Amino acid sequence: MHAIEYLPPETLRTGELDELTDLYGLGAVLHFGTTHVLADLAGYYLRPAG
């Protein structure tokens, strides 16, 4: 896994980290854990390799 999949788009643009960054990351981890699908920043879905 790469950490960039769990960063919100705003953080990638500004580089600022706060509580909402953690909340977004938690949601991304829960989404992946329940669906086994990574959502990328463009809104497409990527299947993990393997």
Biopython code that builds the backbone (N, CA, C, O; Angstrom):
import numpy as np
from Bio.PDB.StructureBuilder import StructureBuilder

atoms = [
    (1, "MET", "N", (0.840, -1.178, 0.000)),
    (1, "MET", "CA", (0.000, 0.000, 0.000)),
    (1, "MET", "C", (0.889, 1.246, 0.000)),
    (1, "MET", "O", (1.997, 1.245, 0.535)),
    (2, "HIS", "N", (0.380, 2.277, -0.600)),
    (2, "HIS", "CA", (1.076, 3.552, -0.624)),
    (2, "HIS", "C", (0.253, 4.571, 0.143)),
    (2, "HIS", "O", (-0.974, 4.583, 0.044)),
    (3, "ALA", "N", (0.905, 5.408, 0.888)),
    (3, "ALA", "CA", (0.216, 6.389, 1.735)),
    (3, "ALA", "C", (-0.523, 7.441, 0.917)),
    (3, "ALA", "O", (-1.486, 8.031, 1.406)),
    (4, "ILE", "N", (-0.089, 7.690, -0.325)),
    (4, "ILE", "CA", (-0.719, 8.755, -1.113)),
    (4, "ILE", "C", (-2.190, 8.462, -1.400)),
    (4, "ILE", "O", (-2.971, 9.394, -1.590)),
    (5, "GLU", "N", (-2.581, 7.200, -1.434)),
    (5, "GLU", "CA", (-3.986, 6.864, -1.669)),
    (5, "GLU", "C", (-4.881, 7.302, -0.517)),
    (5, "GLU", "O", (-6.096, 7.417, -0.676)),
    (6, "TYR", "N", (-4.283, 7.544, 0.629)),
    (6, "TYR", "CA", (-5.053, 7.879, 1.821)),
    (6, "TYR", "C", (-4.961, 9.354, 2.195)),
    (6, "TYR", "O", (-5.390, 9.741, 3.282)),
    (7, "LEU", "N", (-4.409, 10.179, 1.313)),
    (7, "LEU", "CA", (-4.333, 11.622, 1.558)),
    (7, "LEU", "C", (-5.434, 12.331, 0.786)),
    (7, "LEU", "O", (-5.685, 12.003, -0.374)),
    (8, "PRO", "N", (-6.094, 13.300, 1.414)),
    (8, "PRO", "CA", (-7.119, 14.047, 0.704)),
    (8, "PRO", "C", (-6.494, 14.942, -0.368)),
    (8, "PRO", "O", (-5.345, 15.359, -0.228)),
    (9, "PRO", "N", (-7.232, 15.237, -1.424)),
    (9, "PRO", "CA", (-6.707, 16.087, -2.495)),
    (9, "PRO", "C", (-6.230, 17.451, -2.004)),
    (9, "PRO", "O", (-5.258, 17.990, -2.534)),
    (10, "GLU", "N", (-6.903, 18.020, -0.995)),
    (10, "GLU", "CA", (-6.504, 19.332, -0.483)),
    (10, "GLU", "C", (-5.099, 19.281, 0.111)),
    (10, "GLU", "O", (-4.319, 20.221, -0.046)),
    (11, "THR", "N", (-4.782, 18.192, 0.785)),
    (11, "THR", "CA", (-3.460, 18.048, 1.390)),
    (11, "THR", "C", (-2.387, 17.914, 0.322)),
    (11, "THR", "O", (-1.284, 18.437, 0.478)),
    (12, "LEU", "N", (-2.699, 17.225, -0.747)),
    (12, "LEU", "CA", (-1.735, 17.097, -1.836)),
    (12, "LEU", "C", (-1.464, 18.449, -2.493)),
    (12, "LEU", "O", (-0.348, 18.722, -2.934)),
    (13, "ARG", "N", (-2.498, 19.291, -2.554)),
    (13, "ARG", "CA", (-2.320, 20.617, -3.159)),
    (13, "ARG", "C", (-1.575, 21.574, -2.245)),
    (13, "ARG", "O", (-0.663, 22.275, -2.684)),
    (14, "THR", "N", (-1.965, 21.606, -0.953)),
    (14, "THR", "CA", (-1.415, 22.610, -0.042)),
    (14, "THR", "C", (-0.289, 22.096, 0.833)),
    (14, "THR", "O", (0.546, 22.883, 1.280)),
    (15, "GLY", "N", (-0.244, 20.799, 1.088)),
    (15, "GLY", "CA", (0.765, 20.233, 1.964)),
    (15, "GLY", "C", (0.451, 20.381, 3.444)),
    (15, "GLY", "O", (1.270, 20.013, 4.286)),
    (16, "GLU", "N", (-0.728, 20.917, 3.777)),
    (16, "GLU", "CA", (-1.103, 21.112, 5.176)),
    (16, "GLU", "C", (-1.771, 19.853, 5.726)),
    (16, "GLU", "O", (-2.618, 19.242, 5.075)),
    (17, "LEU", "N", (-1.367, 19.483, 6.941)),
    (17, "LEU", "CA", (-1.954, 18.330, 7.623)),
    (17, "LEU", "C", (-2.718, 18.807, 8.840)),
    (17, "LEU", "O", (-2.245, 19.674, 9.576)),
    (18, "ASP", "N", (-3.911, 18.240, 9.059)),
    (18, "ASP", "CA", (-4.700, 18.566, 10.239)),
    (18, "ASP", "C", (-5.571, 17.374, 10.616)),
    (18, "ASP", "O", (-5.380, 16.275, 10.096)),
    (19, "GLU", "N", (-6.529, 17.588, 11.520)),
    (19, "GLU", "CA", (-7.394, 16.495, 11.969)),
    (19, "GLU", "C", (-8.211, 15.904, 10.829)),
    (19, "GLU", "O", (-8.460, 14.699, 10.804)),
    (20, "LEU", "N", (-8.628, 16.740, 9.888)),
    (20, "LEU", "CA", (-9.440, 16.254, 8.781)),
    (20, "LEU", "C", (-8.655, 15.327, 7.859)),
    (20, "LEU", "O", (-9.236, 14.446, 7.225)),
    (21, "THR", "N", (-7.348, 15.520, 7.781)),
    (21, "THR", "CA", (-6.501, 14.620, 7.010)),
    (21, "THR", "C", (-6.564, 13.220, 7.609)),
    (21, "THR", "O", (-6.666, 12.231, 6.882)),
    (22, "ASP", "N", (-6.503, 13.139, 8.936)),
    (22, "ASP", "CA", (-6.594, 11.848, 9.621)),
    (22, "ASP", "C", (-7.953, 11.203, 9.387)),
    (22, "ASP", "O", (-8.039, 9.995, 9.164)),
    (23, "LEU", "N", (-9.003, 11.995, 9.437)),
    (23, "LEU", "CA", (-10.348, 11.472, 9.233)),
    (23, "LEU", "C", (-10.525, 10.942, 7.812)),
    (23, "LEU", "O", (-11.119, 9.882, 7.613)),
    (24, "TYR", "N", (-10.013, 11.673, 6.831)),
    (24, "TYR", "CA", (-10.074, 11.227, 5.442)),
    (24, "TYR", "C", (-9.305, 9.915, 5.277)),
    (24, "TYR", "O", (-9.784, 8.991, 4.619)),
    (25, "GLY", "N", (-8.124, 9.836, 5.871)),
    (25, "GLY", "CA", (-7.317, 8.619, 5.790)),
    (25, "GLY", "C", (-8.020, 7.435, 6.420)),
    (25, "GLY", "O", (-7.986, 6.332, 5.875)),
    (26, "LEU", "N", (-8.655, 7.647, 7.560)),
    (26, "LEU", "CA", (-9.400, 6.574, 8.213)),
    (26, "LEU", "C", (-10.537, 6.091, 7.315)),
    (26, "LEU", "O", (-10.755, 4.887, 7.175)),
    (27, "GLY", "N", (-11.257, 7.029, 6.710)),
    (27, "GLY", "CA", (-12.331, 6.651, 5.795)),
    (27, "GLY", "C", (-11.815, 5.859, 4.601)),
    (27, "GLY", "O", (-12.455, 4.906, 4.158)),
    (28, "ALA", "N", (-10.655, 6.258, 4.082)),
    (28, "ALA", "CA", (-10.069, 5.545, 2.944)),
    (28, "ALA", "C", (-9.667, 4.130, 3.334)),
    (28, "ALA", "O", (-9.860, 3.190, 2.563)),
    (29, "VAL", "N", (-9.107, 3.979, 4.532)),
    (29, "VAL", "CA", (-8.722, 2.647, 5.011)),
    (29, "VAL", "C", (-9.955, 1.783, 5.226)),
    (29, "VAL", "O", (-9.958, 0.613, 4.844)),
    (30, "LEU", "N", (-11.000, 2.336, 5.829)),
    (30, "LEU", "CA", (-12.236, 1.578, 6.037)),
    (30, "LEU", "C", (-12.878, 1.192, 4.708)),
    (30, "LEU", "O", (-13.391, 0.081, 4.569)),
    (31, "HIS", "N", (-12.856, 2.094, 3.735)),
    (31, "HIS", "CA", (-13.405, 1.797, 2.413)),
    (31, "HIS", "C", (-12.648, 0.644, 1.775)),
    (31, "HIS", "O", (-13.256, -0.285, 1.244)),
    (32, "PHE", "N", (-11.322, 0.702, 1.825)),
    (32, "PHE", "CA", (-10.515, -0.368, 1.245)),
    (32, "PHE", "C", (-10.736, -1.676, 2.003)),
    (32, "PHE", "O", (-10.818, -2.740, 1.390)),
    (33, "GLY", "N", (-10.831, -1.604, 3.320)),
    (33, "GLY", "CA", (-11.022, -2.807, 4.120)),
    (33, "GLY", "C", (-12.341, -3.510, 3.868)),
    (33, "GLY", "O", (-12.424, -4.734, 3.968)),
    (34, "THR", "N", (-13.367, -2.751, 3.545)),
    (34, "THR", "CA", (-14.683, -3.356, 3.315)),
    (34, "THR", "C", (-14.932, -3.722, 1.862)),
    (34, "THR", "O", (-15.700, -4.643, 1.584)),
    (35, "THR", "N", (-14.297, -3.019, 0.927)),
    (35, "THR", "CA", (-14.565, -3.282, -0.497)),
    (35, "THR", "C", (-13.378, -3.871, -1.238)),
    (35, "THR", "O", (-13.550, -4.414, -2.330)),
    (36, "HIS", "N", (-12.181, -3.779, -0.678)),
    (36, "HIS", "CA", (-10.935, -4.212, -1.339)),
    (36, "HIS", "C", (-10.711, -3.473, -2.649)),
    (36, "HIS", "O", (-10.139, -4.018, -3.593)),
    (37, "VAL", "N", (-11.169, -2.228, -2.695)),
    (37, "VAL", "CA", (-11.009, -1.377, -3.871)),
    (37, "VAL", "C", (-10.435, -0.045, -3.419)),
    (37, "VAL", "O", (-10.936, 0.561, -2.472)),
    (38, "LEU", "N", (-9.375, 0.420, -4.103)),
    (38, "LEU", "CA", (-8.811, 1.737, -3.835)),
    (38, "LEU", "C", (-9.468, 2.761, -4.746)),
    (38, "LEU", "O", (-9.576, 2.543, -5.953)),
    (39, "ALA", "N", (-9.904, 3.870, -4.180)),
    (39, "ALA", "CA", (-10.439, 4.965, -4.988)),
    (39, "ALA", "C", (-9.313, 5.956, -5.216)),
    (39, "ALA", "O", (-8.731, 6.449, -4.251)),
    (40, "ASP", "N", (-8.991, 6.260, -6.463)),
    (40, "ASP", "CA", (-7.912, 7.221, -6.698)),
    (40, "ASP", "C", (-8.474, 8.637, -6.723)),
    (40, "ASP", "O", (-9.687, 8.829, -6.631)),
    (41, "LEU", "N", (-7.602, 9.618, -6.845)),
    (41, "LEU", "CA", (-8.009, 11.015, -6.725)),
    (41, "LEU", "C", (-8.870, 11.494, -7.877)),
    (41, "LEU", "O", (-9.600, 12.475, -7.732)),
    (42, "ALA", "N", (-8.801, 10.821, -9.023)),
    (42, "ALA", "CA", (-9.604, 11.228, -10.171)),
    (42, "ALA", "C", (-11.012, 10.655, -10.113)),
    (42, "ALA", "O", (-11.850, 10.983, -10.953)),
    (43, "GLY", "N", (-11.281, 9.800, -9.129)),
    (43, "GLY", "CA", (-12.617, 9.235, -8.996)),
    (43, "GLY", "C", (-12.764, 7.889, -9.658)),
    (43, "GLY", "O", (-13.855, 7.321, -9.644)),
    (44, "TYR", "N", (-11.714, 7.363, -10.233)),
    (44, "TYR", "CA", (-11.763, 6.019, -10.814)),
    (44, "TYR", "C", (-11.384, 5.022, -9.740)),
    (44, "TYR", "O", (-10.779, 5.373, -8.726)),
    (45, "TYR", "N", (-11.745, 3.786, -9.975)),
    (45, "TYR", "CA", (-11.424, 2.763, -8.989)),
    (45, "TYR", "C", (-10.299, 1.880, -9.504)),
    (45, "TYR", "O", (-10.294, 1.465, -10.663)),
    (46, "LEU", "N", (-9.349, 1.602, -8.624)),
    (46, "LEU", "CA", (-8.185, 0.787, -8.963)),
    (46, "LEU", "C", (-8.233, -0.496, -8.143)),
    (46, "LEU", "O", (-8.447, -0.454, -6.932)),
    (47, "ARG", "N", (-8.037, -1.625, -8.794)),
    (47, "ARG", "CA", (-7.954, -2.898, -8.082)),
    (47, "ARG", "C", (-6.516, -3.097, -7.631)),
    (47, "ARG", "O", (-5.593, -2.882, -8.416)),
    (48, "PRO", "N", (-6.307, -3.503, -6.389)),
    (48, "PRO", "CA", (-4.948, -3.757, -5.935)),
    (48, "PRO", "C", (-4.349, -4.952, -6.674)),
    (48, "PRO", "O", (-5.067, -5.888, -7.026)),
    (49, "ALA", "N", (-3.059, -4.923, -6.906)),
    (49, "ALA", "CA", (-2.388, -6.028, -7.589)),
    (49, "ALA", "C", (-2.387, -7.251, -6.689)),
    (49, "ALA", "O", (-2.228, -7.150, -5.473)),
    (50, "GLY", "N", (-2.567, -8.406, -7.311)),
    (50, "GLY", "CA", (-2.486, -9.662, -6.563)),
    (50, "GLY", "C", (-3.804, -10.131, -6.205)),
    (50, "GLY", "O", (-3.935, -11.178, -5.570)),
]
sb = StructureBuilder()
sb.init_structure("model")
sb.init_model(0)
sb.init_chain("A")
sb.init_seg("    ")
for serial, (resi, resn, name, xyz) in enumerate(atoms, 1):
    if name == "N":
        sb.init_residue(resn, " ", resi, " ")
    sb.init_atom(name, np.array(xyz, "f"), 0.0, 1.0, " ", f" {name:<3s}", serial, name[0])
structure = sb.get_structure()
